[in-house]
């Protein structure tokens, strides 16, 4: 059974809803990621659920950076 954990990322950029959806989809396509969703009330926060045996938080951050988004890990 996979081991799941959560991660909260702070996105520094001001993104419209279309760009946020694109980022959610990009992160969710990564092997080991089960979900990636922006918080509706705080659109600078993205919650990512993933299996750390398949992907690391650094790889998730790198994927965000490859999409030219400035992000940092909160937890």
Secondary structure, 3 states (H helix, E strand, C coil): CCCCEEEEEEECCCCCHHHHHHHHHHHHCCCCEEEEEECCCCCCEEEEEECCCCCCHHHHHHHHHHCCCCEEECC
